[in-house]
Amino acid sequence: LFMLAFLTAGCCRGASNVSRFDQLFRPYWAPDHFSQQGDIVNMKLDSSSGAGFSSKNKYMFGKVSMKIKLVEGDSAGTVTAFYMSSEGASHNEFDFEFLGNTTGEPYLVQTNVYVNGVGNREQRLKLWFDPTKDFHSYSILWNTRQVVFLVDDTPVRVHSNLEHRGIPFPKDQPMGVYSSIWNADDWATQGGRVKTDWSHAPFTASYTGFQIDGCECSDAWAASENVKRCSAGGERRFWWDEPAVSSLNVHQSHQLLWVRANHMVYDYCFDSARFPAAPAECQRRRH
């Protein structure tokens, strides 16, 4: 149902076909830690360096997807990230962070949202499959109404626009698309208690199925011009402005409830030790 909504909504979609890595992305960190096998790009972490790639362009609104096969075996201490981010101290950012594990333990996926440079909105879940055995799709949908994180097109998190309650929402900064792999054994696995075992290196994450269907922005344009070009206030109406993607449908809402009930292991909204006063966007959920 979710993909059907995307295929039928709006008249002004960009190209949604899968692209080659080098059409959309380029390495920005440790290019010698990349390798390629046909349509599959591999990125590795070893004791000398991690690695990362970024999109060649920036975007405002749309959907970004890639298929990832995570580090196999003992990946404790490592983090593989897929995220969107703008630049500067007051940046906006949407994060998938895959936290490495000891062999046999489930992978944890942490999502986070930064708005105007402020994050601390972590949620963590255990995946319902082994993400190291095959490729799975991870996506971020972004429009003026919501940010949706999806795993194999199942919504696992929604960050809604609550500007009517005085809560800022990320809608005026173009974002690049990034992925990286690095050593984070000070916090990534069991709060940093389990360190990276370099005897298992290199740690390799593999990627394919690169898709970006969004409004491409230029650094030469002012932020207000990008907003005008890429949203409903502009001259064209884009698919991400359509009602079909302004909120989850009934099926997607049930999927999200299932994820939260069966796979969520941490939600910042309910961490009263860390946030004695509920964050503004969480107040109605906590009470």
Solvent accessible surface area in square Angstrom, and as a share of the most:
residue,aa,sasa,rsa
1,L,126,0.63
2,F,11,0.05
3,M,83,0.37
4,L,105,0.52
5,A,17,0.13
6,F,4,0.02
7,L,120,0.60
8,T,95,0.55
9,A,8,0.06
10,G,31,0.30
11,C,108,0.65
12,C,29,0.17
13,R,72,0.26
14,G,37,0.36
15,A,90,0.70
16,S,39,0.25
17,N,125,0.64
18,V,94,0.54
19,S,30,0.19
20,R,140,0.51
21,F,16,0.07
22,D,74,0.39
23,Q,95,0.42
24,L,27,0.13
25,F,3,0.01
26,R,123,0.45
27,P,54,0.34
28,Y,108,0.41
29,W,91,0.32
30,A,18,0.14
31,P,94,0.59
32,D,111,0.58
33,H,15,0.07
34,F,37,0.15
35,S,62,0.40
36,Q,106,0.47
37,Q,126,0.56
38,G,67,0.64
39,D,109,0.57
40,I,54,0.28
41,V,3,0.02
42,N,19,0.10
43,M,0,0.00
44,K,67,0.28
45,L,4,0.02
46,D,33,0.17
47,S,91,0.59
48,S,92,0.59
49,S,29,0.19
50,G,3,0.03
51,A,0,0.00
52,G,0,0.00
53,F,0,0.00
54,S,14,0.09
55,S,11,0.07
56,K,81,0.34
57,N,54,0.28
58,K,45,0.19
59,Y,12,0.05
60,M,0,0.00
61,F,4,0.02
62,G,4,0.04
63,K,20,0.09
64,V,4,0.03
65,S,11,0.07
66,M,0,0.00
67,K,91,0.38
68,I,0,0.00
69,K,57,0.24
70,L,2,0.01
71,V,3,0.02
72,E,102,0.46
73,G,46,0.44
74,D,32,0.17
75,S,0,0.00
76,A,3,0.02
77,G,0,0.00
78,T,2,0.01
79,V,0,0.00
80,T,2,0.01
81,A,3,0.02
82,F,0,0.00
83,Y,40,0.15
84,M,5,0.02
85,S,11,0.07
86,S,11,0.07
87,E,117,0.52
88,G,56,0.53
89,A,101,0.79
90,S,68,0.44
91,H,35,0.16
92,N,1,0.01
93,E,27,0.12
94,F,0,0.00
95,D,9,0.05
96,F,0,0.00
97,E,25,0.11
98,F,1,0.00
99,L,2,0.01
100,G,4,0.04
101,N,16,0.08
102,T,36,0.21
103,T,100,0.58
104,G,76,0.73
105,E,92,0.41
106,P,64,0.40
107,Y,9,0.03
108,L,43,0.21
109,V,0,0.00
110,Q,11,0.05
111,T,0,0.00
112,N,8,0.04
113,V,0,0.00
114,Y,60,0.23
115,V,6,0.04
116,N,74,0.38
117,G,26,0.25
118,V,86,0.50
119,G,7,0.07
120,N,80,0.41
121,R,27,0.10
122,E,29,0.13
123,Q,7,0.03
124,R,58,0.21
125,L,1,0.01
126,K,83,0.35
127,L,16,0.08
128,W,81,0.28
129,F,43,0.18
130,D,67,0.35
131,P,4,0.03
132,T,12,0.07
133,K,138,0.58
134,D,84,0.43
135,F,44,0.18
136,H,36,0.16
137,S,20,0.13
138,Y,0,0.00
139,S,1,0.01
140,I,0,0.00
141,L,1,0.00
142,W,1,0.00
143,N,1,0.01
144,T,40,0.23
145,R,139,0.51
146,Q,8,0.04
147,V,0,0.00
148,V,0,0.00
149,F,0,0.00
150,L,0,0.00
151,V,0,0.00
152,D,58,0.30
153,D,41,0.21
154,T,17,0.10
155,P,0,0.00
156,V,0,0.00
157,R,8,0.03
158,V,42,0.24
159,H,16,0.07
160,S,51,0.33
161,N,31,0.16
162,L,34,0.17
163,E,67,0.30
164,H,142,0.64
165,R,69,0.25
166,G,67,0.65
167,I,16,0.08
168,P,73,0.46
169,F,12,0.05
170,P,1,0.00
171,K,75,0.32
172,D,69,0.36
173,Q,38,0.17
174,P,25,0.16
175,M,0,0.00
176,G,3,0.02
177,V,0,0.00
178,Y,41,0.15
179,S,0,0.00
180,S,6,0.04
181,I,0,0.00
182,W,67,0.24
183,N,60,0.31
184,A,4,0.03
185,D,29,0.15
186,D,104,0.54
187,W,79,0.28
188,A,2,0.02
189,T,8,0.04
190,Q,94,0.42
191,G,57,0.55
192,G,8,0.07
193,R,185,0.68
194,V,37,0.21
195,K,114,0.48
196,T,14,0.08
197,D,60,0.31
198,W,89,0.31
199,S,97,0.63
200,H,94,0.42
201,A,32,0.24
202,P,78,0.49
203,F,4,0.02
204,T,51,0.30
205,A,0,0.00
206,S,13,0.08
207,Y,0,0.00
208,T,24,0.14
209,G,10,0.10
210,F,3,0.01
211,Q,60,0.27
212,I,20,0.10
213,D,9,0.04
214,G,20,0.19
215,C,6,0.04
216,E,89,0.40
217,C,11,0.06
218,S,39,0.25
219,D,121,0.63
220,A,94,0.73
221,W,102,0.36
222,A,65,0.50
223,A,56,0.43
224,S,85,0.55
225,E,70,0.31
226,N,4,0.02
227,V,47,0.27
228,K,113,0.48
229,R,77,0.28
230,C,0,0.00
231,S,12,0.08
232,A,58,0.45
233,G,68,0.66
234,G,19,0.18
235,E,173,0.78
236,R,139,0.51
237,R,108,0.40
238,F,9,0.04
239,W,0,0.00
240,W,5,0.02
241,D,23,0.12
242,E,32,0.14
243,P,98,0.62
244,A,50,0.39
245,V,4,0.02
246,S,21,0.14
247,S,63,0.41
248,L,30,0.15
249,N,53,0.27
250,V,108,0.62
251,H,77,0.34
252,Q,4,0.02
253,S,40,0.26
254,H,112,0.50
255,Q,41,0.18
256,L,29,0.14
257,L,115,0.57
258,W,109,0.38
259,V,0,0.00
260,R,68,0.25
261,A,86,0.67
262,N,91,0.47
263,H,29,0.13
264,M,34,0.15
265,V,73,0.42
266,Y,62,0.24
267,D,13,0.07
268,Y,6,0.02
269,C,1,0.00
270,F,104,0.43
271,D,31,0.16
272,S,68,0.44
273,A,97,0.75
274,R,95,0.35
275,F,40,0.17
276,P,114,0.72
277,A,83,0.65
278,A,13,0.10
279,P,26,0.16
280,A,49,0.38
281,E,26,0.12
282,C,0,0.00
283,Q,88,0.39
284,R,172,0.63
285,R,103,0.38
286,R,51,0.19
287,H,174,0.78
